[in-house]
């Protein structure tokens, strides 16, 4: 049982699994915004245009004649706010998981591969004894 839990933890903590989970959650939240845009703003607006074409003058009369609702900006704004809150929470969770995963890992500093020529200040190979740019002899570094 302990080995199974360890394997499950390793599986979950892989980057691509977390990325996929984030993509699914963000996609579902974004789908809510698109649905709200269509259902609460675009559809009533189109129905308003149609009602004007058939001679209906007021929104109340249009609602009765076409059996449609009014344009609901509040629902759309609410969907956007929910998406932003969801994205912020997921960002915080992923940041926390990344911090936990990097805890205890030492960052290895890479050895420098270049140095600066003391005469012309261009970047040259660290093993160079003569600058390829100004042809000056590079003094050996003392450590």
Secondary structure, DSSP 8 states (H G I E B T S, - for coil): -HHHHHHHHHHHTSHHHHHHHHHHHHHHHHHHHHHHIIIIIIHHHHHHHHHHHTT--SHHHHHHHH------HHHHHHHHHHHHHHHHHHHHHHHHHHHHHHTT---------EEE-TTT--EEETT-SB-TTT--B------
